[in-house]
Structure formats: C-alpha cells, structure tokens
C-alpha cells in the first residue's frame, strides 16, 4: 500500500497551505520562499565591505587560504584581515562574507 505524500507549507501570515515553494499565497499574496532561497539572495542586501591594498612590506599569510608569500595583499576594511588577491576575488564574487569578520563576531 503506497500513499502519495506531498509536502505542505503554511503561510506565516494567514495560515493557508501550499504545496510548492517559491510561490505566492493565494489568499494574502505574501511571497513564500524557503530558507535556502532566502539565504542565497541575502548577500545582495548587505554587500561585502571595501578591501584596501596593504602597505605592509613584510610577507604575511593570507587570512583566507593561509598561503605565506610575498604576493600582494588586500586588507578588509572592517577586521583588518589580510587576503591574497585570489581569495579577495572569491570573497567578493562567491562567498559575499569575510570569514575573519564572521569569526571575530562569533558567527562561525
């Protein structure tokens, strides 16, 4: 005996149930999305801060990948973490968060 079970999602505003996300509530027209969809779009609401070129002459390890070397470093404007250019590009284009800022804020 098999039963077909379809998940049901409840509108937090009016309690109407729907079987698909993302969608719009048919009663109160509230946009309904899942938490992963919300997380994927969140980075557009608070963009990553500005990174500045480091003036420091000494070689320091990258706060992202840990590679030590004489390559150019950029510094996070908030936490002062030093990142290589490859990691900075990854943070800006994909991750949308500074891992050192998150670590210092206790959000890791």
Secondary structure, DSSP 8 states (H G I E B T S, - for coil): --------EE-TTT--EES-SSEE-TTT--EE--HHHHHHHHTTTS----EEE----S----TTT---SSS-EEEETTT--EEEHHHHHHIIIII-S-HHHHHHHT--
